[in-house]
Amino acid sequence: PQSMRRTILTRALQDNGGARRHYGIFAYSRRANQLVLEETLSLDQLTGKGLFDFLQPFAEKAWLWYRGCQTGQLPAPTPRKSGTKPRLGRAEP
């Protein structure tokens, strides 16, 4: 339903400002009508170890949100670190 979609999007945007935000940010893709989790890595992170260190928590976050969207039990937003600003999603419209 529409209210669940609004709840998911609101919670995802809250999560963008939380402590786990460096493991992906959420955006909404109107074209695909989907919530998207994305991240941009720097060139120095594109090593075997760098990718492994990033992908494990990224995949865990994606799985928690996938299951949460299916069951309606979304992960609690993580508190924002002081002095940081929320990041907005960058998905294509």
C-alpha positions in Angstrom: 0.0 0.0 0.0 0.9 3.6 -0.4 1.4 4.2 3.3 4.0 1.4 3.5 5.8 2.9 0.5 5.9 6.3 2.2 7.2 4.7 5.5 9.9 2.8 3.6 11.1 5.9 1.7 11.0 8.1 4.9 13.0 5.5 6.9 15.5 5.0 4.1 16.1 8.8 3.8 16.6 8.9 7.6 19.2 6.1 7.2 21.1 8.2 4.7 22.0 10.6 7.5 22.9 7.8 10.0 26.2 6.2 10.9 25.9 3.4 8.3 25.6 5.8 5.4 29.1 5.0 4.1 27.9 1.5 3.3 25.5 2.9 0.6 22.9 5.6 0.3 19.2 5.1 -0.6 17.5 6.8 -3.5 14.2 6.3 -5.2 14.1 5.5 -8.9 10.9 6.7 -10.5 11.8 5.0 -13.8 12.1 1.6 -12.1 9.6 2.4 -9.2 12.2 1.0 -6.8 14.2 1.9 -3.8 17.9 1.8 -4.8 20.9 1.3 -2.6 24.1 2.7 -4.2 27.6 3.9 -3.4 30.5 5.3 -5.3 33.9 4.0 -4.5 37.2 5.9 -5.0 39.9 4.3 -7.1 42.1 3.5 -4.1 39.2 1.3 -2.8 39.2 -0.8 -6.0 41.5 -3.5 -4.8 40.6 -7.0 -3.7 40.8 -6.2 0.0 39.1 -2.8 -0.5 36.2 -4.3 -2.3 35.9 -7.1 0.2 35.9 -4.7 3.1 33.2 -2.6 1.5 31.0 -5.3 0.1 30.4 -7.3 3.2 28.7 -4.5 5.2 27.0 -3.2 2.0 25.5 -6.6 1.3 24.4 -7.0 4.9 22.7 -3.6 4.8 21.0 -4.5 1.5 19.8 -7.8 2.9 18.4 -6.2 6.1 16.5 -3.7 4.0 15.3 -6.3 1.5 13.9 -8.5 4.3 12.5 -5.4 6.1 10.6 -4.3 3.0 9.2 -7.8 2.7 8.1 -8.2 6.3 7.3 -4.6 7.2 9.9 -4.7 9.9 12.4 -2.1 8.7 15.8 -1.6 10.4 15.9 1.2 12.9 17.6 4.3 11.6 21.1 4.7 12.8 21.9 7.9 14.7 23.7 10.5 12.7 27.2 11.3 13.7 27.4 14.8 15.1 28.5 17.4 12.6 27.4 15.4 9.5 24.6 16.2 7.1 22.2 13.7 5.5 23.0 12.6 2.0 20.3 12.5 -0.6 20.0 9.7 -3.2 21.4 10.1 -6.7 19.3 7.6 -8.7 18.1 8.5 -12.1 14.5 10.0 -12.1 
